[in-house]
């Protein structure tokens, strides 16, 4: 009751109307992928998400689930999968992480998907179900399909993306829709993608070049390099593989960003890098990660690295000296690198992470506390409690033009 009264008073004094939900943020999104996967219930605990939001200070996540709809009759998402997906989305929203979620069906064979009208209809219906559930939520976006690929994606994906967009827009006219190009989402795929015509759509791309380095491939198999192959693949430098050798450095990877920028400028749309990553033990992994993120930052492109506490090969918290097995987690050099970029997300006292220190932070904190009573994600004054004193402390800090941390 006291929170409700305080919220009413602040609204009355400030005469500000808040419109929720909201479209794609104006601030740069810096975050990571969370891979759930069918058959992996409860992969992420609340501690995992709290650590990412409150310790790492990320401002966004991309939740990825491939094969969410089985490619056999009756083409239904299982109840367990629904619960896993919605639980994780809700948890990320609780911690004020802007949440993009991406699904796929028949990920191992997209040509099968694009020739199966029943499966396509089931996939469209599931997106409509998701849109109904989250239409009134704050801070989400719909990434229509993870990495469309195989032959038919080049000719069928643009039209089907429009169908999915129209289906969602019948339910939700506010939230941003995200569309990736065919060709596994790589920037070259923009040559085969037509914009949907929806004004609130962001176009996303992925990058893992060169794959023999980032995925430590041997004979096309991921993470299977011999010690000799591993030592011959150093970035920046000559990347040696079974298919030859090529020199890779920041200038070599720059054109991949430029390809996305050209699509952005040609169609006057927003773009975002939804996936990129490198094996944690790759020689020069830290420099590769730095070069790629710096290229994105130069163009004010938001990004989501792959992946936080999921595939152990690309789990940045695990020991980079171990090339085969999972290890204990610690603050490695790669973690420190990423957290350095995440530090750019913060303006002290900026509760809603919109890049500004203003009264909206107070209003958002109050709204958040009403929706999530007791959550320490709203413990602004760091007293171990979530209550009205946090809103009052933030209001005072706003009036003084600084945060309590200063």
C-alpha positions in Angstrom: 0.0 0.0 0.0 2.8 2.4 0.9 4.5 1.7 -2.4 1.3 2.4 -4.3 0.8 5.7 -2.5 4.4 6.7 -3.2 4.1 5.8 -6.8 0.9 7.9 -7.1 2.6 10.9 -5.4 5.6 10.7 -7.7 3.4 10.5 -10.8 1.4 13.4 -9.6 4.4 15.6 -8.8 6.3 14.8 -12.0 3.2 14.6 -14.3 4.9 11.9 -16.3 3.0 9.2 -18.1 4.9 5.9 -18.5 4.0 3.7 -21.5 4.6 0.0 -21.1 5.5 -2.2 -22.9 8.2 -0.5 -24.9 9.9 -1.2 -28.3 13.6 -1.7 -29.0 15.7 0.5 -26.6 17.6 3.5 -27.7 20.6 2.5 -25.6 23.1 -0.1 -26.9 22.3 -3.6 -25.8 25.3 -5.5 -24.4 24.6 -9.0 -23.2 24.9 -12.7 -23.9 23.1 -15.7 -25.2 21.4 -18.2 -22.8 21.0 -21.5 -24.5 18.2 -23.6 -23.0 17.7 -26.4 -25.5 14.9 -29.1 -25.5 15.9 -31.6 -22.9 17.8 -29.2 -20.6 15.2 -28.2 -18.0 16.3 -25.8 -15.3 19.7 -25.1 -16.8 19.7 -21.6 -15.3 19.1 -20.9 -11.6 18.0 -17.6 -10.3 21.6 -17.2 -8.9 22.9 -17.5 -12.5 20.7 -14.7 -13.8 21.2 -12.5 -10.7 25.0 -12.8 -11.1 24.8 -11.9 -14.7 22.6 -8.9 -14.1 23.9 -7.6 -10.8 27.6 -8.6 -10.9 28.4 -8.6 -14.6 26.0 -5.6 -15.1 24.7 -6.8 -18.5 21.6 -5.1 -19.8 20.2 -7.8 -22.1 20.0 -11.5 -22.9 19.1 -13.6 -25.9 17.4 -16.8 -25.0 17.9 -19.5 -27.7 16.0 -22.8 -28.1 16.4 -24.9 -31.2 14.0 -27.6 -32.3 11.4 -26.2 -29.9 8.7 -27.9 -32.0 9.5 -31.6 -32.9 9.4 -32.3 -36.6 7.0 -35.2 -36.2 3.3 -35.3 -35.6 1.5 -33.7 -33.8 4.0 -30.9 -34.0 3.4 -29.7 -30.4 5.7 -28.0 -27.9 5.8 -30.1 -24.8 4.4 -28.8 -21.6 7.8 -29.2 -19.9 9.5 -27.2 -22.6 6.9 -24.5 -22.3 7.5 -24.3 -18.5 11.3 -24.2 -19.0 11.1 -21.4 -21.6 8.6 -19.2 -19.8 10.3 -19.6 -16.5 13.6 -18.4 -17.9 12.0 -15.5 -19.8 10.2 -14.4 -16.7 13.3 -14.7 -14.6 15.3 -12.5 -17.0 12.6 -9.9 -17.0 12.5 -9.9 -13.2 16.1 -8.8 -13.3 15.4 -6.1 -15.8 17.4 -7.7 -18.6 16.0 -6.7 -22.0 15.1 -10.2 -23.2 15.2 -11.3 -26.8 14.0 -14.9 -27.4 14.6 -17.0 -30.5 13.3 -20.4 -31.4 13.6 -22.7 -34.4 12.0 -26.0 -35.6 13.8 -28.6 -37.7 17.1 -26.9 -37.0 19.1 -29.8 -38.4 17.2 -29.7 -41.7 15.6 -26.4 -42.6 14.7 -27.6 -46.1 12.4 -30.1 -44.3 10.8 -27.2 -42.4 10.2 -25.0 -45.4 8.5 -27.9 -47.3 6.2 -28.9 -44.4 3.1 -26.7 -44.3 1.8 -28.3 -41.1 5.1 -27.7 -39.3 5.2 -24.1 -40.5 1.7 -23.6 -39.2 2.5 -25.1 -35.9 5.5 -22.8 -35.5 3.4 -19.8 -36.4 0.8 -20.8 -33.9 3.4 -21.1 -31.1 4.7 -17.6 -31.8 1.1 -16.4 -31.5 0.8 -18.2 -28.2 4.0 -16.5 -27.0 2.8 -13.1 -28.2 -0.4 -13.5 -26.2 1.5 -14.3 -23.1 4.0 -11.4 -23.4 2.1 -8.7 -25.2 1.7 -6.6 -22.0 5.2 -7.3 -20.7 8.0 -4.8 -20.5 11.4 -5.2 -22.2 11.1 -8.1 -24.7 11.6 -8.8 -28.4 10.7 -11.7 -30.7 13.6 -13.2 -32.7 11.6 -15.1 -35.3 14.0 -17.9 -36.2 17.5 -18.8 -35.2 19.9 -19.0 -38.1 17.7 -19.9 -41.1 19.8 -22.1 -43.3 19.9 -24.8 -46.0 19.0 -24.2 -49.7 15.3 -23.2 -49.3 16.0 -20.5 -46.7 17.4 -18.3 -49.4 14.1 -18.2 -51.3 11.5 -19.0 -48.7 12.6 -17.3 -45.5 11.8 -13.7 -46.5 8.2 -14.5 -47.3 7.7 -16.7 -44.2 9.3 -14.0 -42.0 6.6 -11.6 -43.2 3.9 -14.2 -42.4 5.2 -14.6 -38.9 5.4 -10.8 -38.5 1.8 -10.4 -39.6 0.6 -13.2 -37.2 2.4 -11.5 -34.2 1.2 -8.1 -35.2 -2.4 -9.2 -35.0 -1.8 -9.7 -31.2 1.1 -7.4 -30.3 1.7 -4.1 -32.1 4.3 -2.8 -29.7 7.2 -5.1 -29.2 10.2 -5.3 -31.5 10.5 -8.2 -33.9 14.0 -9.5 -34.9 14.8 -11.1 -38.2 18.0 -12.8 -39.1 19.2 -13.4 -42.7 19.5 -16.9 -44.3 22.9 -18.6 -44.4 23.1 -19.3 -40.7 22.5 -15.6 -39.9 25.9 -14.5 -41.3 26.1 -11.0 -42.8 26.5 -12.4 -46.3 22.9 -13.7 -46.0 21.6 -10.1 -46.2 22.0 -10.5 -50.0 19.0 -12.9 -49.8 16.8 -11.1 -47.3 14.0 -8.7 -48.0 12.9 -6.4 -45.2 9.4 -7.4 -43.9 8.1 -3.8 -44.1 7.4 -3.7 -40.4 8.7 -0.4 -39.0 9.5 -2.0 -35.6 11.8 -4.8 -36.8 15.5 -5.1 -36.0 17.7 -7.1 -38.3 20.2 -9.4 -36.6 23.4 -11.1 -37.7 25.8 -13.7 -36.3 29.6 -14.1 -36.8 32.1 -16.9 -36.0 34.8 -16.3 -38.6 37.0 -18.1 -39.2 35.2 -21.2 -38.0 38.3 -23.4 -37.9 39.6 -20.9 -35.3 36.4 -20.0 -33.3 35.1 -23.6 -33.3 38.5 -25.3 -33.4 37.3 -27.6 -36.1 39.0 -30.6 -37.5 37.6 -32.3 -40.5 34.4 -30.2 -40.1 33.9 -31.4 -36.5 33.7 -28.8 -33.8 36.1 -28.6 -30.9 38.2 -31.5 -32.1 41.6 -30.0 -33.0 44.7 -31.9 -32.3 47.4 -30.2 -30.2 49.3 -29.5 -33.4 46.3 -28.0 -35.2 45.5 -25.9 -32.1 49.0 -24.4 -32.0 48.8 -23.6 -35.8 45.7 -21.4 -35.3 46.7 -18.2 -33.6 44.8 -14.9 -33.9 45.8 -12.5 -35.3 47.8 -14.6 -37.8 47.8 -17.3 -40.3 45.0 -19.7 -39.6 46.0 -23.2 -40.8 43.4 -25.8 -41.6 42.8 -28.9 -43.8 41.4 -26.5 -46.5 44.5 -24.2 -46.6 45.6 -21.2 -44.7 44.6 -17.6 -44.5 45.6 -14.5 -42.5 43.0 -13.2 -40.1 43.1 -10.0 -38.1 40.8 -7.1 -37.3 40.8 -5.8 -40.9 39.9 -9.2 -42.2 36.8 -9.4 -40.1 35.8 -5.7 -40.6 33.9 -6.4 -43.9 31.5 -8.7 -42.1 30.3 -5.8 -40.0 30.3 -3.5 -43.0 28.0 -5.9 -44.9 25.5 -5.5 -42.1 26.0 -1.7 -42.0 25.3 -1.5 -45.7 22.0 -3.4 -45.2 21.1 -1.0 -42.4 21.9 2.1 -44.4 20.3 0.8 -47.6 17.0 0.0 -45.9 17.1 2.6 -43.0 16.6 -0.1 -40.4 18.2 -1.0 -37.1 20.7 -3.9 -36.8 22.0 -6.0 -33.9 24.6 -8.7 -33.6 22.7 -11.5 -31.9 25.6 -14.1 -31.7 29.3 -14.4 -31.9 31.9 -16.3 -29.9 35.1 -18.2 -29.8 36.5 -21.3 -28.1 37.9 -20.1 -24.7 41.2 -21.9 -25.3 41.8 -20.7 -28.8 45.2 -18.9 -29.0 44.3 -15.3 -29.4 40.7 -15.7 -28.3 40.8 -12.5 -26.2 42.1 -10.4 -29.1 39.5 -11.9 -31.5 36.7 -11.0 -29.0 38.1 -7.5 -28.5 38.5 -6.8 -32.2 35.0 -8.0 -33.1 33.3 -6.1 -30.2 35.3 -2.9 -31.0 34.1 -3.1 -34.6 30.5 -3.3 -33.4 30.9 -0.5 -30.9 32.4 1.7 -33.6 29.1 1.4 -35.5 27.0 1.7 -32.3 25.7 -1.8 -32.9 24.4 -3.7 -29.9 25.6 -7.3 -29.3 25.0 -10.6 -27.5 28.0 -12.9 -27.1 27.7 -16.7 -27.1 27.2 -17.9 -24.5 26.8 -17.4 -20.7 27.1 -20.6 -18.6 25.9 -22.9 -21.4 28.2 -24.7 -23.9 31.3 -25.2 -21.9 33.6 -24.7 -24.9 32.5 -21.1 -25.0 31.9 -20.6 -21.3 34.2 -17.6 -20.6 34.4 -18.3 -16.9 36.0 -21.7 -17.4 39.8 -22.3 -17.5 41.3 -21.4 -20.9 44.1 -23.9 -20.3 41.7 -26.9 -20.5 40.8 -27.8 -24.1 38.5 -30.7 -23.5 36.6 -30.8 -20.2 34.4 -28.3 -18.3 36.2 -26.7 -15.3 35.3 -24.6 -12.3 34.3 -21.1 -13.0 36.4 -18.0 -12.2 36.9 -14.4 -13.4 39.2 -15.2 -16.4 40.7 -12.6 -18.7 37.8 -13.1 -21.1 35.3 -12.4 -18.3 37.2 -9.2 -17.4 37.2 -8.2 -21.0 33.4 -8.6 -21.4 32.7 -7.0 -18.0 34.7 -4.0 -19.1 32.3 -3.5 -22.0 29.3 -4.1 -19.8 30.5 -1.3 -17.6 29.5 1.0 -20.5 25.9 0.1 -19.8 25.8 1.9 -16.5 25.0 5.5 -15.5 25.3 5.5 -11.7 21.7 5.4 -10.2 20.3 4.4 -13.6 17.9 1.7 -12.4 16.2 1.1 -15.7 19.5 1.1 -17.6 18.2 3.5 -20.3 21.4 5.6 -20.2 19.9 8.5 -18.2 19.7 9.4 -14.6 16.1 10.7 -14.3 12.8 10.4 -12.5 11.9 7.5 -14.7 14.3 5.4 -12.7 12.3 6.1 -9.6 9.1 5.2 -11.3 10.5 2.0 -12.8 11.9 0.9 -9.4 8.5 1.4 -7.8 6.7 -0.4 -10.6 9.2 -3.2 -10.4 8.8 -3.6 -6.7 5.0 -3.8 -7.0 5.3 -6.5 -9.6 8.2 -8.4 -7.7 7.7 -7.9 -4.0 10.9 -8.7 -2.0 13.2 -9.1 -5.1 16.7 -7.9 -4.3 17.0 -6.8 -7.9 15.4 -3.6 -6.6 17.7 -3.2 -3.6 19.0 0.1 -4.6 20.4 1.2 -1.3 22.1 -2.2 -0.7 20.6 -2.8 2.7 19.6 -6.4 1.9 15.9 -5.5 1.6 13.6 -4.4 -1.2 11.1 -1.8 0.1 10.0 1.7 -0.1 13.3 3.1 1.2 15.0 2.1 -2.1 12.6 4.3 -4.1 13.1 7.2 -1.6 16.9 6.7 -1.8 16.9 6.7 -5.5 14.6 9.8 -5.6 17.0 11.7 -3.3 19.9 10.6 -5.5 18.1 11.8 -8.6 17.5 15.2 -7.0 21.2 15.5 -6.1 22.1 14.4 -9.6 24.2 11.4 -8.4 23.9 7.9 -7.1 24.5 6.6 -3.6 27.5 4.7 -5.0 29.3 8.0 -5.9 
